[in-house]
């Protein structure tokens, strides 16, 4: 399935993957599983639109390298990998606090939860998408 992310808040399927934005997208997002598959595609789309991404991963050894590669290709934006079992609510809260400290602006604007049973819950999000 091919998807498009429209940063007005719409996610839809389509034949041509696109990211639409009219101004620089300078926000911080958390993407669970953001280092592989659809999560990686979403991380790249946010990065291409100008956003910063905190990548949550459970056990993948390449997550930190993915964050480093995104940092290289998108200077001035922030990318960091955080080891986190998203079914552990206490760990999720710890990681969100780390992200708030690590990322410019001290805010999380949205979460993309690629894993269905993710316990990510953040009260003042601009966007929460569960895939």
Buried (B, 14 or more C-beta within 10 A) or exposed (E): EEBBBEBEEEEEEEEEEEBEBEEEBBBBBBBBBBBBEBBBBBBBBBBBBBBBBBBBBBEBEEBBEBBEBBBEEBEEBBBBBBBBBBEEEEBBBEBBEBBBEBBEEEBBBBBBBBBEEBBBEBEEBBBBBEB
